[in-house]
């Protein structure tokens, strides 16, 4: 089994920055692609950023140039640096990981959601 534990949510002023982190723990696994999603009340969950094991990234158009996803494979941790935050980006942010065992995907795992509030 694997667990993902996220941290870094909080209150930030418009234009401010936050960094989220998500660390995986468990045994007999390796992490494949990892990503960050967000969901605001009344909205569908959307993919914010994705990163592969080799460092290739994808971003939602709305966050390009402001958000950066990165990972530390030695620590089994993924990060999301969020700059120039906008009020409409207030949401619960959750990390997601494709977890492999051997040559097979064993699960798509979700971490603890982090509340991000953007307010003056």
Protein Blocks (a to p, Z undefined) as FASTA:
>chain_A
ZZdddehiacddehiacddddddedehiaddddddddddehiacddfbdcdfkopacddf
klgokaccdddfklopacdddehiafklgccddddddddehjbcfbdcddddddddddZZ
